[in-house]
Amino acid sequence: MIFLVFGFQKLVRERSSLTGFKVGGCMKIAIVTSEAVPYAKTGGLADVCGALPLELENLSEGVILVMPKYACVRRSGVVFKKIDEDFDVVEISDNTKAYFLKHDMFLREDLYGDRLGDFGDNLKRFSYFCQKVLSLFKKIDFIPDVIHCHDWQTSLIPVFIKAYGHEYFFGAGKKPKTLLTIHNISYQGIFPKEQMLQTGLGWEYFTLSSLEYYDQVNLLKGGIIYADIVNTVSATHAQEIQTKEFGCGLEGVLATRKNRFFGVINGVDYKIWNPQGDSRLFHRYSLANFYEKKINKLKLQDACGLAKSEDRMLLGFVGRWVRQKGIDLLARLLPNLSQNDIQAVILGVGEPDIEADLRAIARDYPKMVFVTSDFDDDLAHKIYAGCDVFAMPSRFEPCGTGQLISFKYGTVPIVYKTGGLADTVQDYNFKDNTGTGFVFSRFDEPEFLCAINRAKELFGDKKAWRELGKSLMRLNFSWKESAKKYTELYQKA
């Protein structure tokens, strides 16, 4: 077995008596990730790994975060304390620290790739990261009870532990467990088999029962096989990705772990997403003065050059312009919506052909449709607050946070019944006035249009619409609730 890449055996034995870190929580948790807010972000993974550590600390768990020190992290203005030539540390709070791995391989403007595609040395980069993480725990005198890994970039950690045994990394009698969270199964960390030895593992791990995947190396597959517990970010999505339609080729592997495979919905940081204290809004509001939400609508219409009207239903979309998000389905409906007195504000970035279609529609209906690819976080907040409905017609959606944010702003979601959208949005029932949004179950234009028209019908009943909006604001999808679920998974592990 080959495991001498980057001098790893020497690194595992390094210690530093000056950096000991002991905690008094019920469990010691190490969250290992390739990104986390506020340090580096490309997607929802960063939001999860930024919010979860502090919520776990609030539940009396001892937590550390470990991630690479990218160029953007170095420029962030955060004050770091040097551990040694490999790691720096930052105190997130009194009892939670973040450790950053330093290496020239991570000093790039982007995290995983640039406009030309993924970086060619990503296997080497993240194999090195996983190796170094496992060398850190003895060094700082923090042997975790559970190592919480996220996505393919950290999936080699449970593989390494299996290959070398707990004692090699943690000492006699220490047996940390591993939890692997899959945020998006379409990203698996697949590399040519010729790069196999860059993992630091031998060819005996390039087998059908380990890392081999159609004659390639698949890191996520290895993590799924060797982790003690596996989860994804909603219960419905956990079932979906065990099918051929959604499993992206790993449905068979996941099926073998079905008794140790769970779903946990992501949370929302209400310190950021809350209309009562949101400084980005035109006008703040709460349950007590919910009727003042309309001020945001009128000002948003004005700012976007749309015809100002309280009585026109205003639909919002914030997200990537890719087919996964169903934006192409929405684009095909926009002319119909405009002709039926429904306005739309669309913010995002993505595929050039979809952008061209959206901009053409906005030119044809300038008082009804506004489109911008200049992604502006302030505008995103204004859309959540100013719109009447929020569209999420995703073909698949592991969890989704847009619908959870829209709840807090009293904005009604319209979603396709998939993944986390199916788990969090209940279709509105006109007979008993129950439900939390409008759901369509067949992915096509007539069904999506039917859901929008049903929303418009309720929108015409101002009292019922107001009561629905207020009921949405009372829903609780805070990270505190999600952290409790993760604590249960740690206990299972």
C-alpha positions as CSV (number, residue, x, y, z in Angstrom):
1,M,0.0,0.0,0.0
2,I,1.4,3.4,-1.0
3,F,0.8,6.2,1.5
4,L,3.9,8.3,1.3
5,V,2.5,11.2,-0.8
6,F,3.3,14.6,0.8
7,G,5.3,12.8,3.6
8,F,2.0,11.9,5.3
9,Q,3.4,9.4,7.8
10,K,5.6,12.1,9.2
11,L,2.8,14.6,9.4
12,V,0.5,12.3,11.3
13,R,3.0,12.0,14.1
14,E,3.6,15.8,14.5
15,R,2.3,17.4,17.7
16,S,2.3,20.8,19.1
17,S,1.8,21.2,22.8
18,L,1.2,25.0,22.3
19,T,-2.0,24.6,20.4
20,G,-4.1,22.2,22.6
21,F,-7.8,22.8,22.4
22,K,-10.2,21.1,24.9
23,V,-13.9,21.5,25.0
24,G,-16.5,20.6,27.6
25,G,-19.4,19.7,25.3
26,C,-21.4,16.5,25.1
27,M,-19.6,15.5,21.9
28,K,-16.6,16.7,20.0
29,I,-17.4,17.4,16.4
30,A,-15.0,18.2,13.6
31,I,-16.7,19.8,10.5
32,V,-14.5,19.3,7.5
33,T,-15.5,21.2,4.3
34,S,-14.1,22.8,1.2
35,E,-15.9,26.1,1.8
36,A,-17.8,28.0,4.5
37,V,-19.2,31.5,4.9
38,P,-17.9,34.0,5.6
39,Y,-14.6,32.8,4.3
40,A,-15.3,31.2,0.9
41,K,-18.5,30.4,-1.0
42,T,-19.6,29.0,-4.3
43,G,-22.9,27.6,-3.2
44,G,-25.2,26.3,-0.4
45,L,-22.5,24.1,1.0
46,A,-20.8,27.2,2.4
47,D,-24.0,28.4,4.0
48,V,-24.4,25.1,5.8
49,C,-20.8,24.8,7.1
50,G,-20.9,28.5,8.1
51,A,-24.0,28.2,10.2
52,L,-23.9,24.7,11.6
53,P,-20.8,25.0,13.9
54,L,-22.3,27.9,15.9
55,E,-25.7,26.2,16.3
56,L,-24.0,23.0,17.5
57,E,-22.1,25.0,20.0
58,N,-25.4,26.4,21.3
59,L,-26.4,22.8,21.8
60,S,-23.3,22.3,24.0
61,E,-21.3,20.4,21.5
62,G,-17.6,21.1,21.1
63,V,-16.9,22.0,17.5
64,I,-14.0,22.9,15.2
65,L,-14.2,23.7,11.5
66,V,-11.4,22.8,9.1
67,M,-11.1,24.1,5.5
68,P,-8.4,25.2,3.0
69,K,-7.0,28.7,3.2
70,Y,-7.8,30.0,-0.3
71,A,-6.6,33.3,-1.8
72,C,-10.0,34.8,-0.9
73,V,-9.7,33.7,2.7
74,R,-6.3,35.4,2.9
75,R,-7.7,38.6,1.6
76,S,-10.8,38.5,3.9
77,G,-9.3,40.7,6.6
78,V,-9.7,38.0,9.2
79,V,-7.0,37.9,11.8
80,F,-5.3,34.5,11.9
81,K,-3.1,32.9,14.5
82,K,-0.3,30.7,13.1
83,I,-0.3,27.1,14.4
84,D,2.6,25.9,12.3
85,E,3.7,25.8,8.7
86,D,0.5,24.0,7.7
87,F,-2.3,25.5,9.7
88,D,-3.7,28.9,10.9
89,V,-6.5,29.2,13.3
90,V,-9.3,31.7,13.9
91,E,-11.6,31.9,17.0
92,I,-15.2,32.0,15.7
93,S,-16.5,32.2,19.2
94,D,-15.5,31.5,22.7
95,N,-15.7,27.7,22.2
96,T,-15.5,27.2,18.4
97,K,-12.4,27.6,16.2
98,A,-11.8,27.3,12.5
99,Y,-8.5,25.8,11.2
100,F,-7.2,26.7,7.7
101,L,-4.8,24.5,5.7
102,K,-2.1,26.6,4.0
103,H,-0.6,25.5,0.7
104,D,0.2,27.2,-2.7
105,M,-2.2,24.8,-4.4
106,F,-5.1,26.7,-2.8
107,L,-3.8,30.2,-3.6
108,R,-6.0,30.7,-6.7
109,E,-8.8,33.1,-7.4
110,D,-11.3,30.3,-7.7
111,L,-12.0,27.3,-5.5
112,Y,-12.4,24.4,-7.9
113,G,-11.9,25.7,-11.4
114,D,-12.1,28.7,-13.7
115,R,-13.8,29.6,-17.0
116,L,-11.7,26.9,-18.7
117,G,-13.1,24.2,-16.4
118,D,-12.1,22.3,-13.3
119,F,-8.5,22.5,-12.2
120,G,-6.5,19.6,-13.5
121,D,-4.9,18.9,-10.1
122,N,-8.1,18.8,-8.0
123,L,-7.5,15.2,-7.0
124,K,-4.1,16.1,-5.7
125,R,-5.3,19.2,-3.9
126,F,-8.2,17.6,-2.0
127,S,-6.3,14.3,-1.3
128,Y,-3.7,16.5,0.3
129,F,-6.3,18.4,2.2
130,C,-7.9,15.2,3.6
131,Q,-4.5,13.8,4.6
132,K,-3.6,17.0,6.4
133,V,-6.9,17.2,8.2
134,L,-6.2,13.8,9.7
135,S,-2.8,14.9,10.9
136,L,-4.3,18.0,12.6
137,F,-6.3,16.3,15.4
138,K,-3.3,15.0,17.4
139,K,-1.5,18.2,16.7
140,I,-4.1,20.3,18.5
141,D,-5.1,17.7,21.1
142,F,-8.6,17.5,19.7
143,I,-9.7,13.9,19.0
144,P,-13.3,14.2,17.7
145,D,-16.1,11.9,18.5
146,V,-17.5,12.5,14.9
147,I,-15.8,13.8,11.8
148,H,-18.5,15.5,9.7
149,C,-17.4,15.4,6.1
150,H,-19.1,17.3,3.3
151,D,-19.2,16.3,-0.4
152,W,-16.5,14.7,-2.6
153,Q,-13.8,17.1,-1.5
154,T,-13.6,15.5,1.9
155,S,-14.8,11.9,1.0
156,L,-11.3,10.4,1.3
157,I,-11.3,10.9,5.1
158,P,-13.4,7.9,5.9
159,V,-11.4,5.9,3.2
160,F,-8.1,6.8,4.9
161,I,-9.4,5.8,8.3
162,K,-10.5,2.5,6.9
163,A,-7.2,1.9,5.1
164,Y,-5.0,2.7,8.1
165,G,-7.2,2.2,11.1
166,H,-8.2,4.6,13.9
167,E,-5.1,4.0,16.0
168,Y,-2.8,5.2,13.3
169,F,-4.4,8.7,13.3
170,F,-5.9,9.1,16.7
171,G,-4.0,6.9,19.1
172,A,-4.9,3.8,21.1
173,G,-8.6,3.4,22.1
174,K,-9.7,6.4,20.0
175,K,-12.3,5.6,17.4
176,P,-14.0,8.7,15.9
177,K,-16.9,8.0,13.6
178,T,-17.6,9.6,10.3
179,L,-20.7,11.3,8.8
180,L,-20.7,12.2,5.1
181,T,-23.2,14.7,3.9
182,I,-24.0,14.8,0.2
183,H,-25.2,18.2,-0.8
184,N,-25.4,17.6,-4.6
185,I,-24.9,14.1,-5.9
186,S,-24.2,15.4,-9.4
187,Y,-20.7,16.5,-8.2
188,Q,-18.8,13.3,-7.4
189,G,-15.1,14.1,-7.7
190,I,-14.4,11.8,-10.7
191,F,-10.9,11.6,-12.1
192,P,-8.9,9.4,-14.6
193,K,-7.6,6.2,-13.1
194,E,-4.1,7.2,-14.1
195,Q,-4.3,9.7,-11.2
196,M,-5.2,7.0,-8.6
197,L,-1.9,7.1,-6.8
198,Q,-2.3,10.9,-6.2
199,T,-4.8,9.9,-3.5
200,G,-1.9,8.4,-1.5
201,L,-3.8,5.0,-1.6
202,G,-2.6,1.9,-3.4
203,W,-4.2,0.2,-6.4
204,E,-6.0,-2.3,-4.1
205,Y,-8.4,0.6,-3.4
206,F,-9.2,0.9,-7.2
207,T,-11.9,-1.8,-7.1
208,L,-15.6,-2.0,-7.7
209,S,-16.1,-2.2,-4.0
210,S,-14.1,0.9,-3.3
211,L,-13.1,3.9,-5.5
212,E,-13.4,2.4,-9.0
213,Y,-16.3,3.8,-11.1
214,Y,-16.5,2.9,-14.8
215,D,-12.7,2.6,-14.9
216,Q,-12.3,6.0,-13.2
217,V,-11.6,7.2,-9.6
218,N,-14.8,8.4,-7.8
219,L,-14.1,10.0,-4.5
220,L,-17.8,10.4,-3.4
221,K,-18.4,6.7,-4.0
222,G,-15.5,5.9,-1.7
223,G,-16.9,8.2,1.0
224,I,-20.4,6.7,0.8
225,I,-19.0,3.2,1.1
226,Y,-16.6,3.8,4.1
227,A,-18.4,6.5,6.1
228,D,-20.3,5.3,9.2
229,I,-23.3,7.4,8.5
230,V,-24.4,9.1,5.2
231,N,-27.0,11.8,4.7
232,T,-28.3,14.2,2.2
233,V,-30.2,17.4,2.7
234,S,-33.8,16.2,2.7
235,A,-35.7,13.0,3.4
236,T,-37.4,13.0,0.0
237,H,-34.1,13.6,-1.9
238,A,-32.6,10.7,0.1
239,Q,-35.2,8.4,-1.4
240,E,-34.9,10.0,-4.9
241,I,-31.2,9.5,-5.3
242,Q,-31.6,5.8,-4.7
243,T,-33.3,5.7,-8.0
244,K,-31.8,5.6,-11.5
245,E,-33.5,8.9,-12.4
246,F,-31.8,10.9,-9.7
247,G,-28.9,8.8,-8.5
248,C,-26.4,10.0,-11.1
249,G,-25.0,6.5,-11.3
250,L,-24.5,6.0,-7.5
251,E,-28.0,4.8,-6.8
252,G,-26.8,1.2,-6.4
253,V,-24.1,2.2,-3.9
254,L,-26.6,4.3,-1.9
255,A,-29.0,1.4,-1.8
256,T,-26.4,-0.7,-0.1
257,R,-26.2,1.9,2.7
258,K,-30.0,2.5,2.9
259,N,-30.1,1.5,6.6
260,R,-27.4,4.1,7.4
261,F,-28.6,6.8,5.0
262,F,-30.8,9.7,6.2
263,G,-32.1,13.1,5.2
264,V,-31.8,16.3,7.1
265,I,-33.3,19.6,5.9
266,N,-31.0,22.6,5.8
267,G,-31.8,25.7,7.9
268,V,-32.0,29.4,7.4
269,D,-29.9,32.0,9.3
270,Y,-32.6,34.3,10.6
271,K,-30.0,36.8,11.7
272,I,-29.6,37.5,7.9
273,W,-33.0,36.6,6.5
274,N,-35.6,38.4,8.6
275,P,-37.8,41.2,7.3
276,Q,-38.0,42.8,10.8
277,G,-34.3,43.6,10.9
278,D,-33.2,43.4,7.2
279,S,-31.3,46.6,6.4
280,R,-31.3,45.7,2.7
281,L,-35.1,46.2,2.3
282,F,-36.9,49.3,1.1
283,H,-39.0,49.0,4.2
284,R,-38.8,46.6,7.2
285,Y,-41.9,44.8,8.4
286,S,-43.0,42.0,10.8
287,L,-46.1,40.0,11.6
288,A,-47.4,43.0,13.5
289,N,-47.4,45.3,10.5
290,F,-47.5,42.7,7.7
291,Y,-49.7,45.0,5.6
292,E,-46.6,47.3,5.2
293,K,-44.9,44.5,3.1
294,K,-46.7,46.1,0.1
295,I,-44.3,49.2,0.4
296,N,-41.5,46.9,-0.7
297,K,-43.5,45.7,-3.6
298,L,-44.3,49.2,-4.9
299,K,-40.7,50.3,-4.5
300,L,-39.4,47.1,-6.2
301,Q,-41.7,47.6,-9.1
302,D,-40.5,51.2,-9.4
303,A,-36.8,50.3,-9.1
304,C,-37.2,47.7,-11.9
305,G,-39.1,49.9,-14.2
306,L,-42.3,47.8,-13.9
307,A,-45.8,49.3,-13.9
308,K,-46.6,50.1,-10.2
309,S,-49.7,48.3,-8.9
310,E,-50.7,46.6,-5.7
311,D,-53.2,44.5,-7.6
312,R,-50.8,42.9,-10.1
313,M,-49.3,39.7,-8.8
314,L,-45.5,40.0,-8.7
315,L,-43.5,36.8,-9.1
316,G,-39.8,36.6,-8.1
317,F,-37.0,34.2,-9.1
318,V,-33.5,34.2,-7.6
319,G,-31.0,31.5,-8.6
320,R,-28.8,30.1,-11.3
321,W,-30.1,30.1,-14.8
322,V,-29.6,26.4,-15.5
323,R,-32.1,23.8,-16.5
324,Q,-31.8,22.1,-13.2
325,K,-33.5,25.1,-11.6
326,G,-36.4,25.0,-14.2
327,I,-35.7,28.6,-15.4
328,D,-36.2,27.4,-19.0
329,L,-39.7,26.3,-18.0
330,L,-40.4,29.7,-16.4
331,A,-39.0,31.5,-19.5
332,R,-41.4,29.8,-21.8
333,L,-44.3,30.9,-19.6
334,L,-43.3,34.5,-19.2
335,P,-45.1,35.9,-22.3
336,N,-48.3,34.1,-21.2
337,L,-48.0,35.5,-17.6
338,S,-47.3,39.0,-18.9
339,Q,-50.4,38.9,-21.0
340,N,-52.4,37.8,-18.0
341,D,-51.3,40.7,-15.8
342,I,-48.6,38.8,-13.8
343,Q,-45.3,40.6,-13.4
344,A,-41.9,39.0,-12.9
345,V,-38.5,40.0,-11.4
346,I,-35.7,37.6,-12.3
347,L,-32.2,37.7,-10.8
348,G,-29.4,35.2,-11.5
349,V,-26.6,34.1,-13.7
350,G,-26.1,31.0,-15.9
351,E,-26.4,29.6,-19.4
352,P,-26.0,32.1,-22.2
353,D,-28.9,30.7,-24.3
354,I,-31.3,31.0,-21.3
355,E,-30.1,34.5,-20.5
356,A,-30.7,35.5,-24.2
357,D,-34.3,34.2,-24.0
358,L,-35.0,36.0,-20.7
359,R,-33.6,39.3,-22.0
360,A,-35.6,39.1,-25.2
361,I,-38.8,38.6,-23.2
362,A,-37.9,41.5,-20.9
363,R,-37.5,43.8,-24.0
364,D,-40.9,42.7,-25.3
365,Y,-42.6,43.3,-22.0
366,P,-40.6,46.1,-20.3
367,K,-43.4,47.0,-17.9
368,M,-44.1,43.4,-16.9
369,V,-40.7,41.6,-16.8
370,F,-37.4,42.7,-15.3
371,V,-34.3,40.5,-15.8
372,T,-30.7,41.1,-14.5
373,S,-27.6,39.0,-14.4
374,D,-25.7,41.5,-12.3
375,F,-26.0,39.4,-9.2
376,D,-26.8,41.8,-6.3
377,D,-27.4,40.4,-2.8
378,D,-29.3,43.5,-1.9
379,L,-31.6,43.0,-4.8
380,A,-32.1,39.4,-3.8
381,H,-33.3,40.5,-0.3
382,K,-35.6,43.0,-2.0
383,I,-37.1,40.4,-4.2
384,Y,-37.9,38.0,-1.3
385,A,-39.6,40.9,0.5
386,G,-41.3,42.7,-2.4
387,C,-42.7,39.8,-4.4
388,D,-46.1,38.2,-3.8
389,V,-44.9,34.7,-5.0
390,F,-41.5,33.1,-5.3
391,A,-41.0,30.6,-8.1
392,M,-38.8,27.5,-7.7
393,P,-39.7,25.1,-10.5
394,S,-36.5,23.0,-10.1
395,R,-36.3,19.7,-11.9
396,F,-34.5,18.4,-8.8
397,E,-33.6,20.2,-5.6
398,P,-31.7,18.4,-2.8
399,C,-33.0,20.8,-0.3
400,G,-33.4,24.4,-1.5
401,T,-33.3,27.4,0.8
402,G,-35.2,29.9,-1.4
403,Q,-38.6,28.5,-0.4
404,L,-37.5,28.7,3.3
405,I,-36.4,32.3,3.0
406,S,-39.6,33.2,1.2
407,F,-41.6,31.8,4.1
408,K,-39.9,34.2,6.5
409,Y,-40.8,37.2,4.3
410,G,-44.4,36.1,3.9
411,T,-43.9,35.4,0.2
412,V,-45.7,32.4,-1.2
413,P,-43.6,29.7,-2.9
414,I,-44.6,28.0,-6.1
415,V,-42.5,24.8,-6.4
416,Y,-42.2,21.5,-8.3
417,K,-42.7,18.5,-6.1
418,T,-39.2,17.2,-5.7
419,G,-36.5,16.8,-3.0
420,G,-36.5,19.4,-0.2
421,L,-39.3,21.3,-2.0
422,A,-41.6,18.4,-1.5
423,D,-40.6,18.1,2.1
424,T,-41.1,21.8,3.0
425,V,-44.0,23.1,0.9
426,Q,-47.5,21.8,1.3
427,D,-49.9,22.4,-1.5
428,Y,-52.6,25.0,-0.6
429,N,-56.1,23.6,-0.1
430,F,-58.9,26.1,-0.9
431,K,-61.5,24.1,0.9
432,D,-59.9,24.4,4.4
433,N,-57.4,27.1,3.7
434,T,-54.4,25.0,4.6
435,G,-51.0,24.6,3.0
436,T,-47.8,26.7,2.7
437,G,-47.6,27.3,-1.1
438,F,-48.5,25.9,-4.5
439,V,-47.1,22.7,-5.7
440,F,-47.2,21.1,-9.2
441,S,-46.5,17.4,-9.6
442,R,-45.8,17.0,-13.3
443,F,-42.9,18.8,-14.8
444,D,-44.4,20.6,-17.8
445,E,-45.7,24.1,-18.7
446,P,-49.5,23.4,-18.2
447,E,-49.0,22.1,-14.7
448,F,-46.6,25.0,-13.7
449,L,-49.1,27.5,-15.2
450,C,-51.9,25.9,-13.3
451,A,-50.1,26.3,-10.0
452,I,-49.4,30.0,-10.8
453,N,-53.0,30.6,-11.8
454,R,-54.2,28.9,-8.5
455,A,-51.9,31.3,-6.6
456,K,-53.3,34.2,-8.6
457,E,-56.9,33.1,-7.7
458,L,-56.0,33.2,-4.0
459,F,-54.2,36.5,-4.5
460,G,-57.5,37.9,-5.5
461,D,-58.9,37.2,-2.1
462,K,-56.9,39.8,-0.1
463,K,-57.9,38.6,3.3
464,A,-57.0,34.9,2.6
465,W,-53.8,36.0,0.9
466,R,-52.8,38.1,3.9
467,E,-53.5,35.3,6.4
468,L,-51.4,32.8,4.3
469,G,-48.5,35.2,4.2
470,K,-48.6,35.7,8.0
471,S,-48.9,32.0,8.6
472,L,-45.7,31.5,6.5
473,M,-43.8,34.0,8.6
474,R,-44.6,31.9,11.7
475,L,-42.8,28.8,10.3
476,N,-39.5,27.9,11.9
477,F,-36.7,26.5,9.6
478,S,-33.9,27.9,11.7
479,W,-30.5,26.2,11.9
480,K,-31.2,25.4,15.5
481,E,-33.8,22.8,14.4
482,S,-31.4,21.4,11.7
483,A,-28.6,21.2,14.2
484,K,-30.7,19.1,16.6
485,K,-31.3,16.6,13.7
486,Y,-27.5,16.5,13.0
487,T,-26.9,15.9,16.7
488,E,-29.2,12.9,16.5
489,L,-27.2,11.6,13.5
490,Y,-23.9,12.0,15.4
491,Q,-25.4,9.9,18.2
492,K,-26.5,7.2,15.7
493,A,-22.9,7.2,14.4
